[in-house]
C-alpha cells in the first residue's frame, strides 16, 4: 500500500491498549426524530415479540399466561412506529399471570435486530425460526447479564453525577461552563498528545472557536444525550448508539486547519442497517448529499446487530481504479484501496460479512456514479467482489459479552491516528 494509505497492523488495538483505554460501556437509545428512511415490518416485530415472550415464560401458548394475541399485535405496531422514527430501541411491557403470580415481562425490541430478521420473508422457514431464536436468546442474555452495582470508584462517581432517565444530560452546544470544549481532550493522554503535535492549545480562543465551529459542521445542532445514554458509560454495560455515534464524531472533528481528521468520514450506526433493509434508496442517498466520500482517505462504518458492535473501514476509496489495474500486473506497486472488518468476536461474529460488504459496495458504486461517471459510463460499477473484497484481519478479542463497543471505538481511534498527512 502506498504512503496515502494506513498501516493496518499498527492500527489494530492490543489487549493491553483496550484495557488501558477502556471507557465503561453502552446500551441502546433514541436519536433525533427525523425521517430515518427505514420501513419496519409489523409482522416481523410481532414474531420477534412472541418468540421473546415464549422463550422467557417457557410456554408455547401465551394465552395460558394471560397474554392475548391482540395485546401483542397492538404493542408491536406501536413499537414498529417508534422504530421507524429512528429510535434504536423500544421496550414493551407485558403483564403475565404464570403460576398464578402477576408479573411484568419486558421485551427489548432493537432496530438492528428487526432490520436483520425482516430480510427474511418466510416466517415458517426452519432457518428463519432458528435465526430469530438465536437473536432473542443473545439479546435477552445481554439484558439480564448486567451484574449488581460495583463498589464506587472515581469513574463511577463522575458518571452518576449526570441526570437519569429521559432527562437531557446535554445537547449542542454543550455549554454548561465557560471552559473550552477542546479542553475535554486534555482528559485523554493520547488526545492531549495529538493537540501538542498539531500545535493546538485548548486555551487559545482561535483554537477553541475553530474546533467548536467544526463540531457544529459535523454534528449539527440535533445531538441530544440523555441520562439513559450516559448510564451506559458505567462498567459492565453495552455502549449504545448515541454514545458510539457522538464519540466517533467528536474523535474525527478537526482540531486545526492541518488536522488529517478532515480526511475521515464517519457513517451513522443506523446507515448500513437501513441500506441492508431497504437498499440504498433516495432517502438514504440524501445522507451524503453534501459529502464526496472519495475525497476522504478513511470511511468508518460502525455496525450493530444482535446486541454486538463491530467496525468496517474503507481505506482510500478513490484508488479503486488503480486497484482494478493491478490485476494481471504482478509488478504493480502503486496505492490501492481496501475494505476491512474489525470484529472483537473474530470468526465467531454474529454479523453477516457477505451482506455487509455487498451493501457497502452498493453504496460506493452509486456514489461513484454520482461523482465521476459521465454519460458514456453510467453503468460502470468499479467496486466488485473481485476488486474490492472484504478483508478480516486478526484482532484482539473481547473476553466478556459487553465490551464490543469499546473495542470498536479503540480500533476506530487507532485507524484515525494512522491517516497520513496529505
N, C-alpha and C positions, 0 to 999 in steps of 0.2 A: 504494500500500500504506500502511496506517496506521502509527501510532507503535509498534504492538505487533509489527511485523514487522522484517525485516532488510534493510539496504541491500545488494543483491546486488553491484552494481558496485564498491562499496567493499570487499566481502569477497573478491572474486576476486584470486588471487595474481598478482603481476607476475613476469616472468622474473628481474629483479634480486633480488626478495624470495626467490624459490625457491632461487636460488644462495646468497644470504646465509644463509638459514635451513636449508639442506640438512643433514640428518644422514645420514651414509652409509647405504646401502640394506639390503634384507632378502631372505629366502628362504621356504621352507615348512617347518612343523614341528609337533610334536604339541600337542594340547590336553589338558586333564584328561580322563581316561577316564570318560565318562558316556554315558547314552543320548542319542544325537545326534538321534534322530527321522529318520535318513536310512537309506534302503534302497538298497543298491548292487547293480546288475545284473552278475552274474558274466560273462555272455556279452558285455556291452559292455566290461568290463575285458579279457577275452581278446582281443577285436577290437582294442582300443587297443594292448595289448602286442604283438600280432602285427604291427600296422601299424608300430609303432616299430621293431621288430627288422628288418622288411623294408626300412624306409627307411634305417636306419643301416648295415645289412650289404649293402644293394643287391642283394638276392636275393628271388625270389618264393617259392621252396620252401625253408623254413628247415631242413628235414631234411637238405638238402645241405650245411649248415654245422654239423651235429651238434646241432641244437635240435629236440627232438621235441615233438609236439603235447601229449603227456601232461605234459611238464615245464611248458609254457606254461600249461596248464589248472590244474595243481597250484599253481603260484606265483601265478597270477591269483586263484584262490579265496582263498589266504592274504592277498593284498593287499586283496581286497574286504572280508574280515573286519576287517582293521586300519582301513580307511577308515570302516567302519560304527561304530567306536568313537569317531569324531570326529577321527581323525588326518588332518591336511590333506594329507599326502604320504607315499607309501611308495616305496622304491627296490628294484627286483627285479634281481638279478644273473643273467645267463645266460652260460654258457661256450660259446664259438663256436670252430669249427675251420676258419674260412675261410682259403683258400690254404695249408692245412696248418699254420698257426700257431694255437696255442691263445691265446685272448684272452677277456676278460670284457666283456660289453656291459651297461651299467646302464640300465634303463628307469625313468624317473621318472613315477610314476602319481599325479596330484593329485586330490584330492576334487572340486575345482572343475571340472576337465576331464571327469571321469566323470559328474558331475551334468549337465553341459552336453550330452554326447553321448547319455546314456541317455534323453533326452526323445524320441529318435527310435527307433521300433521296427523299421523296415525296414532291416536291416543291408546289404541289397543295393542300396538306392536310390542312384543316382549322386550325388545331393546329399549324402547321408549320408557316402558314401565320400570325397567332396571335403572335407567339413567335418572329418572325423577326420584326414585327411591334413594339412589346414591347421593344426589344433591341434597335431598331433605335430611338424610342421616348426617351428612357432613355439616350442614348449616345448623341443625338442631344441636349437634355435639358442640360446636363452637359457641353457640349461645349459652349452653349450660356449663361450659368449661371455665367460666370466669371464677377464679378462686376467691376465698374470703379476703377481706381487706388486709393488706400487709402492714407491718409496723411503719409508722410515719417516717418519712425521710425528707430531706430538704426538697427534693424534686417533687414529692407528693404534696408537700405543704404549699409549694408555689402554685401547682395546678389547682388545688382545692380552693384557692382564693377567688377563682373565677365564678361567674354565675352558673346556675344549673338549669336543667330542662331546656325549654324552648326560648328562654330569655336570651337576648342578644348579648354576647360577650364583647364583640367589637365588629366594626364594619369600616369600609373605607370612609374617610382617610385614616382610620386607626388613631385618631388624635385624642389621647387622654392626658398627655403631658406635653410640655414644650420641648421635650427631648427629641432629637432627630431619629427618624425611623431607622436610618442607617446604623445607628448605634447598636441595634439588635445584633448586627454581625459581630460586634465585639464579644458577644456571649459564646461564640464558637471560635476555637483556636484556628481552625482551618479557614473560615471566612475572614477572620482577622488577618491572617497571613495574606489572603487574596487582596484585601484592601491595601495592605502595605505594598504588595507587588504592583498594584495599579496606581500607587502613589495617591490614594484617596484617604482623606481624613473625615471620619464620621462627624466631626465638629465643624467642618467647613460649611458655610452657608451655601456655597456654589455646589458642592458635592451633595449636600442634603437635598437641595431643590432638584438637581438632576435625577437623583435616584427616585424621589417621590413622584416626579412627573413621569419617569419611565414606568414606575409601578402602576400608575393610573392608566398609562397607554396599554399595558399588558393585561391587567386585571379588570380595568374599567371601574365602575362605581357600584357594581352589583354584588360583590362578595360580602356575605354575612356569615360570621362564625358564631354559633350559639353555645350554650352550656353543654349540650349533649355532645357537640363536636369536641370541645375542649376536654371533656371527661374521657375521651378515647385516648388521650395522651398519658393516662395513668398506666402503671405497669399491668401486664397481662391482658391488655385489651387489643382488639383488632383496629388498626388505623382505618379511618373512614374516608370517603371520597372528598369531603370538604377539606380535611387536613392534607391529604395527598395532593389534591389539585392546587391548593393555596400555597403549600410549601414549595412545590415544583415551580410555580410561577414566581415566587419570591426568589428562589435559587437562581433562576435564569434571567432575572431583571438586571440590565446593565448598570454597573456602578459608576462608569465613566464612558467617555466617547470612544475610548480604545479598548473597551471590555469586549472579549470574544463571546460573552453571553448573548450578544445580538445575533450571533450565528446559530442560535439554538431555538427551535420551536417546540413547545410542549402542547400536546393534544389533551383535551379533557378526558378523564377516565370513562366518560359516557360515550365518547365518539365512536370507537371501534365496535362497542356493543350495539350501538344503533345501526352502524353500517352492516354488521353481520345479520341483523334482524330485518332490515328494510332495503339494503343496498345503498350505494352512495347516491341518494336521491337529491333533488333540487334543494330541499330544505337543509340537508346536511352540507351541501356544497356552499351554502351561504356562510358557514363557519370559517371558510378560508377565503372569503370574498376579498379581503384586504391583505392577504398574505400570499407571497410567492414562495412556496416551500423549497423551491430549487435554488433559492438564494441562501439557503441555510446549509450549514455543514453537519448538523445533527438534528434529527427528529426523534422525539420521545413519545412513545405510546404506552401510558400506564394501562394495564389490563386487569380487570376484576371480574371474576365469575366463580360461583361456588364457594364464596367466602375465602377466596385466595387471591393474592396480588402477584403479578409478575410484570416484567418490563420488556417491550420490544423497542429496539433502537435502529433507525435507518441512518447510515453514515454517508455523507456526500452524495445525495440522490442525483445531483446534476451530472455526475460522472457515469450515468447509465450507458451512454453511447460508447464511451471508452471501454466500459465493462463488456459490452457486446462484442467489440472489436477484438478483444484479447483471445476469444475462442478461435482456435486454429493458428494462433501465433505463440509458439512456445517461448519466444524470447521477449514477449511483451513485458514492459517494466513500468508502465505509467500507472497513474492512480485509478482506482476502481471504487465502486460503491458496494455496500453490503448491508444486509439486514440480520440482526442478531436477537435472540431471545434469551434473556437472563431470568432464570426461574430458580428460586431457592428450594424448590422441591425436586429439581433435576428431572430425570426421566419419569418420575412419578407424578409429574404435573397433572392437574385437572383441566388444564387449558388445551383446547384443540389447536395445535400448532398449524395444521393444514388449513383450517378455516381462517385462522388469524392472518396467516401470510397471504392467503388468497384475497382477503378483504383489504389488506394494506396495498397489495399490488393494484387492486382495482381503483383505489383512491389515487395512487400515484399516476396511473395511466390517464385517468380523467383530468387530473391537474396538469399533466404533461401536455395533453391535447389543448387545454385552455391557454397555456403559456407559450408553447413552442410550435405546435403543428400548424402548417399552412394549409391552404385549400387542397393541395395535391397530396397531403399526407395525413388527412383527418382520421384515418382508420389505424394509424400506427400505434402499437402498444409495446413500447420498449421494455416494460417490466414484465418478464415472463418467468416461469419456474426455472427455465434453463439459465437465464442470465441473472436472475435475482432470487435465488432460493434462500430459505431461512437457515441460518447457522445457529447451532445451540451449544455454545462453549460451556465447558465445565465450570461451575461456580460454587462457592461455599454454600452449604445447605443449612436451613433452619433446623433447630433441634426441639421445636415446640410447635403448637398449632396456631400461634398468633403473631409471630414476628415477620411474616411475609412482607408486610407493608414497610417495615424498617429496612429489610434487605433491598426492596425496590428503591427506596429513597437513597440508600447508600450507593447502590450501583449507578443510579442516575447522577448523583453528585460526582462520582469518580469519572464518569463519561464526560460530564460538562467540563471538568477540570482539564481534560485531555484535548479539548478543542484547540487546535493550534491557532496562533495569531495569523491573520491574513498576510 
